């Protein structure tokens, strides 16, 4: 098990501690069951992927405990997630030369952008379980992204597609004024 807790002080500036994972979404929660879920990849990849639920579960599984920090100023400690390492997914996709960023899209129409350097880490997962149980629908189940070192809006719920790109482009919240990266330790909430 990997621990993703950050530094000597676990609470970033401007945050307050809460328990669990408060529910925030775009006003819709796709009613997906595992047998209907799939993940595709495209863009600057040598090997586009199309994974079913069973394909996801056949990949090497990782469990880690992480603190979560939301741009709305709440933080939640010691959340345990299980899923597939994004590093493993990158190796399967085989990014082409020039790929620097990814756009991740959910079944609810949501999108978020991330640099590959923020995805190619031990603590980034495509996860299906939270605290030993299947990820609840309201928290992005059956499958969501987990990027615990950035604000939680970067951890796209109901993940369905990953596009690798040669430049950064804004996702849903970034196009509406949120920071392009979202580091909670630097309070990168809004603006560039």
Order of alpha helices (4+ residues) and beta strands (2+ residues): beta-beta-beta-beta-alpha-beta-beta-alpha-beta-beta-alpha-beta-beta-beta-beta
